[in-house]
Amino acid sequence: MSSRARVLVRHMRVNSIWPMTASSAADSIVFERELTRMKSNSFVRSMALLAAVALAVPVFAKPFAKTINIAQAAKLGKTDLRAGEYRLEIDGNKATVQRGKQVVAESEGRWEDRSAKAAYDSILVGENGQVREVRFAGQTRVFVFSE
């Protein structure tokens, strides 16, 4: 008799109206242990799958790209930017600034949430001309530069 057939027979003995003997009681205990082990193995596999999916989601995240206008000279990282139109692309925690097809600046940063949505696209520049963060119209999240 296969192990699957034995499990079914054990299950039938537990749920049947037959009088329970010592051997059938022992069988039901073994059956319960097997069932518990299978449930815990299934739980562990489910958690491993969930963790793998959670780690893979940022890999498939689409880069965020936006055209920005800088009204005054500013500095991003170690690069000086003149006033004008630029293309900002944010991929994960890396920001790249392009003028035309040429990359003019790169910097690291992070996304942060704010309590209110930005009314329009804007760039926050510090006293020394360093770009601190970029806000996007209609969004509560902003990109804050590390440097």
Backbone hydrogen bonds in HBPLUS format (Angstrom, degrees):
<---DONOR---> <-ACCEPTOR-->    atom                        ^
c    i                          cat <-CA-CA->   ^        H-A-AA   ^      H-
h    n   atom  resd res      DA  || num        DHA   H-A  angle D-A-AA Bond
n    s   type  num  typ     dist DA aas  dist angle  dist       angle   num
A0006-ARG N   A0002-SER O   2.97 MM   4  6.31 151.6  2.05 146.0 154.4     1
A0007-VAL N   A0003-SER O   2.95 MM   4  6.21 152.5  2.02 144.8 151.8     2
A0008-LEU N   A0004-ARG O   3.00 MM   4  6.30 157.4  2.05 147.3 153.1     3
A0009-VAL N   A0005-ALA O   2.87 MM   4  6.11 158.1  1.92 149.1 155.3     4
A0010-ARG N   A0006-ARG O   2.80 MM   4  6.01 160.1  1.84 149.4 155.3     5
A0011-HIS N   A0007-VAL O   2.84 MM   4  6.05 155.9  1.90 146.4 153.4     6
A0012-MET N   A0008-LEU O   2.85 MM   4  6.12 152.3  1.93 146.0 153.8     7
A0013-ARG N   A0009-VAL O   2.92 MM   4  6.21 152.8  1.99 149.5 156.8     8
A0014-VAL N   A0010-ARG O   3.01 MM   4  6.30 154.2  2.08 150.1 156.5     9
A0015-ASN N   A0011-HIS O   3.12 MM   4  6.34 158.9  2.17 149.2 154.0    10
A0016-SER N   A0012-MET O   2.93 MM   4  5.71 111.2  2.42 139.8 154.5    11
A0025-ALA N   A0021-THR O   2.95 MM   4  6.14 149.0  2.04 148.4 157.4    12
A0026-ALA N   A0022-ALA O   3.00 MM   4  6.21 154.2  2.07 143.2 149.9    13
A0027-ASP N   A0023-SER O   2.90 MM   4  6.13 151.5  1.98 141.4 149.8    14
A0028-SER N   A0024-SER O   2.93 MM   4  6.13 150.8  2.02 140.2 147.4    15
A0029-ILE N   A0025-ALA O   3.08 MM   4  6.36 149.2  2.18 143.8 151.6    16
A0030-VAL N   A0026-ALA O   3.01 MM   4  6.30 161.2  2.04 150.7 155.4    17
A0031-PHE N   A0027-ASP O   2.83 MM   4  6.03 157.5  1.88 148.4 155.4    18
A0032-GLU N   A0028-SER O   2.88 MM   4  6.06 157.9  1.93 144.5 149.9    19
A0033-ARG N   A0029-ILE O   2.98 MM   4  6.25 156.3  2.04 148.0 154.3    20
A0034-GLU N   A0030-VAL O   2.93 MM   4  6.21 158.5  1.98 151.6 157.4    21
A0035-LEU N   A0031-PHE O   2.90 MM   4  6.13 158.8  1.95 151.7 157.8    22
A0036-THR N   A0032-GLU O   2.90 MM   4  6.10 157.6  1.95 148.6 154.5    23
A0037-ARG N   A0033-ARG O   2.93 MM   4  6.14 160.0  1.97 149.7 155.0    24
A0038-MET N   A0034-GLU O   2.93 MM   4  6.14 156.4  1.98 147.8 154.3    25
A0039-LYS N   A0035-LEU O   2.94 MM   4  6.16 154.7  2.00 147.3 154.3    26
A0040-SER N   A0036-THR O   2.96 MM   4  6.22 160.9  2.00 150.9 155.5    27
A0041-ASN N   A0037-ARG O   2.91 MM   4  6.11 157.2  1.97 148.0 154.5    28
A0042-SER N   A0038-MET O   2.92 MM   4  6.06 156.2  1.98 144.9 151.6    29
A0043-PHE N   A0039-LYS O   2.92 MM   4  6.15 153.4  1.99 146.5 154.0    30
A0044-VAL N   A0040-SER O   2.96 MM   4  6.17 160.3  2.00 149.0 153.6    31
A0045-ARG N   A0041-ASN O   2.99 MM   4  6.21 161.8  2.02 149.3 154.2    32
A0046-SER N   A0042-SER O   2.94 MM   4  6.14 156.8  2.00 147.1 153.7    33
A0047-MET N   A0043-PHE O   2.96 MM   4  6.22 159.1  2.00 151.8 156.9    34
A0048-ALA N   A0044-VAL O   2.99 MM   4  6.19 156.5  2.05 149.0 155.5    35
A0049-LEU N   A0045-ARG O   2.96 MM   4  6.18 157.1  2.02 149.1 155.0    36
A0050-LEU N   A0046-SER O   2.95 MM   4  6.16 158.5  2.00 147.9 154.0    37
A0051-ALA N   A0047-MET O   2.95 MM   4  6.15 158.1  2.00 148.2 153.6    38
A0052-ALA N   A0048-ALA O   3.00 MM   4  6.20 156.2  2.06 145.6 152.0    39
A0053-VAL N   A0049-LEU O   3.00 MM   4  6.24 158.0  2.05 151.0 156.5    40
A0054-ALA N   A0050-LEU O   2.96 MM   4  6.16 158.9  2.01 148.1 154.2    41
A0055-LEU N   A0051-ALA O   3.03 MM   4  6.24 150.6  2.12 146.5 153.6    42
A0056-ALA N   A0052-ALA O   3.05 MM   4  6.18 140.4  2.22 139.4 150.1    43
A0056-ALA N   A0053-VAL O   3.16 MM   3  5.04 123.5  2.49  92.2 106.8    44
A0057-VAL N   A0053-VAL O   3.10 MM   4  6.22 139.0  2.28 151.1 159.1    45
A0059-VAL N   A0056-ALA O   3.07 MM   3  5.29 128.5  2.35 104.5 118.3    46
A0060-PHE N   A0057-VAL O   3.13 MM   3  5.48 132.5  2.37 107.6 118.6    47
A0061-ALA N   A0058-PRO O   3.22 MM   3  5.00 159.5  2.27  97.9 103.9    48
A0064-PHE N   A0090-ILE O   2.79 MM  26  5.04 159.1  1.84 157.7 154.1    49
A0090-ILE N   A0064-PHE O   2.64 MM  26  5.04 166.9  1.66 159.2 163.2    50
A0066-LYS N   A0088-LEU O   2.84 MM  22  5.31 153.4  1.91 153.0 161.7    51
A0088-LEU N   A0066-LYS O   2.77 MM  22  5.31 167.0  1.79 171.8 167.6    52
A0068-ILE N   A0086-TYR O   2.81 MM  18  5.36 161.9  1.84 150.8 157.1    53
A0086-TYR N   A0068-ILE O   2.84 MM  18  5.36 168.4  1.85 163.0 166.7    54
A0070-ILE N   A0084-GLY O   2.81 MM  14  5.26 172.7  1.81 156.7 157.4    55
A0084-GLY N   A0070-ILE O   2.86 MM  14  5.26 146.3  1.97 136.0 146.7    56
A0074-ALA N   A0081-LEU O   2.89 MM   7  5.18 161.0  1.93 148.7 155.2    57
A0081-LEU N   A0074-ALA O   2.65 MM   7  5.18 176.8  1.65 160.0 160.7    58
A0075-LYS N   A0129-GLY O   2.74 MM  54  5.68 149.0  1.83 149.3 145.3    59
A0131-VAL N   A0075-LYS O   2.82 MM  56  5.96 158.7  1.87 164.5 163.4    60
A0076-LEU N   A0079-THR O   2.85 MM   3  5.35 155.8  1.91 160.2 163.4    61
A0079-THR N   A0076-LEU O   3.07 MM   3  5.35 161.1  2.11 129.3 128.9    62
A0087-ARG N   A0098-GLN O   2.83 MM  11  5.02 163.9  1.85 148.1 153.2    63
A0098-GLN N   A0087-ARG O   2.84 MM  11  5.02 159.3  1.88 144.2 151.4    64
A0089-GLU N   A0096-THR O   2.86 MM   7  5.21 164.2  1.89 156.6 161.6    65
A0096-THR N   A0089-GLU O   2.80 MM   7  5.21 159.0  1.84 151.7 159.0    66
A0091-ASP N   A0094-LYS O   2.88 MM   3  5.38 165.3  1.90 163.8 163.2    67
A0094-LYS N   A0091-ASP O   3.19 MM   3  5.38 166.5  2.21 120.4 124.0    68
A0109-GLY N   A0093-ASN O   2.87 MM  16  5.16 145.4  1.99 146.1 149.3    69
A0095-ALA N   A0107-SER O   2.77 MM  12  5.30 179.0  1.77 172.6 172.3    70
A0107-SER N   A0095-ALA O   2.95 MM  12  5.30 155.1  2.01 149.2 154.3    71
A0097-VAL N   A0105-ALA O   2.80 MM   8  5.09 169.2  1.81 155.3 154.6    72
A0104-VAL N   A0097-VAL O   2.84 MM   7  5.82 154.6  1.90 149.9 158.5    73
A0105-ALA N   A0097-VAL O   3.32 MM   8  5.09 155.5  2.38 139.6 138.3    74
A0099-ARG N   A0102-GLN O   2.91 MM   3  5.52 158.8  1.96 162.0 163.4    75
A0102-GLN N   A0099-ARG O   3.28 MM   3  5.52 152.7  2.36 127.2 124.4    76
A0146-SER N   A0108-GLU O   2.94 MM  38  5.74 172.9  1.94 140.9 139.8    77
A0110-ARG N   A0144-VAL O   2.92 MM  34  5.48 149.5  2.01 147.0 156.4    78
A0144-VAL N   A0110-ARG O   2.87 MM  34  5.48 165.4  1.89 169.6 165.0    79
A0112-GLU N   A0142-VAL O   2.89 MM  30  5.43 159.7  1.93 158.5 164.4    80
A0142-VAL N   A0112-GLU O   2.77 MM  30  5.43 155.1  1.83 156.3 165.0    81
A0114-ARG N   A0140-THR O   2.75 MM  26  5.09 141.0  1.90 131.0 144.0    82
A0118-ALA N   A0139-GLN O   3.10 MM  21  5.82 157.7  2.15 138.3 139.0    83
A0138-GLY N   A0118-ALA O   2.79 MM  20  5.42 165.9  1.81 157.6 153.0    84
A0122-SER N   A0135-ARG O   3.00 MM  13  5.15 160.2  2.04 131.7 135.0    85
A0135-ARG N   A0122-SER O   2.79 MM  13  5.15 170.5  1.80 155.5 158.8    86
A0124-LEU N   A0133-GLU O   2.83 MM   9  5.22 169.3  1.85 154.6 158.0    87
A0132-ARG N   A0124-LEU O   2.74 MM   8  5.51 164.9  1.76 158.7 163.7    88
A0133-GLU N   A0124-LEU O   3.42 MM   9  5.22 156.4  2.48 129.4 135.0    89
A0126-GLY N   A0130-GLN O   2.81 MM   4  5.30 168.5  1.82 157.7 156.0    90
A0129-GLY N   A0126-GLY O   3.05 MM   3  5.31 160.5  2.09 114.7 117.3    91
A0145-PHE N   A0132-ARG O   2.85 MM  13  5.48 162.0  1.88 147.4 153.4    92
A0134-VAL N   A0143-PHE O   2.90 MM   9  5.31 150.2  1.99 144.5 154.2    93
A0143-PHE N   A0134-VAL O   3.08 MM   9  5.31 162.8  2.11 152.3 154.9    94
A0139-GLN N   A0136-PHE O   3.14 MM   3  5.70 153.7  2.21 142.4 140.3    95
